Amino acid sequence: MAVPKKKVSKSRRNNRRAHDALVATNVVEDQHTGEIKRRHHMDLKTGMYKGRQVVTEKA
């Protein structure tokens, strides 16, 4: 069974946990519809990305 040989110091433990924090997503207001959307993602309502139609609606 694996057992630690030495105690892990608070500094080493906290350094390991330094990248575990949650990050807020970056959102912007769409220029055409005014909806809130994620940056560099298509608008889910209209299917537009960078001024062109990427996804068409089903008939």
C-alpha positions in Angstrom: 0.0 0.0 0.0 1.4 3.4 -0.9 1.9 5.7 2.1 3.5 9.1 1.9 7.0 9.2 3.5 6.9 12.9 4.5 4.2 15.4 5.3 3.2 17.6 2.3 3.7 21.2 3.4 1.0 23.8 3.1 2.9 25.7 0.5 3.4 22.6 -1.8 -0.3 21.6 -1.3 -1.5 25.1 -2.1 0.7 25.4 -5.2 -0.8 22.2 -6.5 -4.3 23.6 -6.0 -3.5 27.0 -7.6 -5.1 26.1 -11.0 -8.3 24.5 -9.5 -10.3 27.8 -9.3 -13.4 28.2 -11.5 -13.1 30.8 -14.2 -16.0 33.0 -15.4 -16.9 32.6 -19.1 -16.3 35.6 -21.2 -19.6 36.9 -22.7 -20.4 39.8 -25.0 -23.6 41.3 -26.5 -24.3 40.3 -30.1 -24.1 43.2 -32.5 -27.1 42.2 -34.5 -29.6 40.7 -32.1 -28.4 42.2 -28.8 -28.4 38.7 -27.2 -25.7 37.7 -24.7 -23.3 35.1 -26.3 -19.9 33.5 -25.6 -17.0 35.1 -27.5 -15.8 33.2 -30.6 -19.0 31.0 -30.6 -21.9 31.2 -32.9 -25.2 32.8 -31.9 -27.5 30.0 -30.9 -30.7 31.8 -31.9 -29.8 32.8 -35.4 -27.0 30.4 -36.3 -24.7 33.2 -37.4 -20.9 33.4 -36.8 -18.7 36.3 -38.0 -21.5 37.7 -40.2 -22.3 34.5 -42.1 -24.9 31.8 -41.7 -23.4 28.7 -40.2 -26.4 26.6 -39.1 -29.7 26.6 -41.0 -33.1 26.0 -39.3 -34.9 22.8 -39.9 -37.9 23.1 -42.3 
